[in-house]
Amino acid sequence: MYFDWRTWGIWLIGFTILVVWIYVPIKEFKKLLKKRKDDLNK
């Protein structure tokens, strides 16, 4: 079986971008929730 480096490389870059695209907003959302919770407790 021939391993096509170009196709797999592009696919891997796309997958990495997808993971970052999902991870960063979740991190920001958690930070906002924590800040809001701290503000409510004051």
Residue pairs with C-beta under 8 A, 6 or more apart in sequence:
none
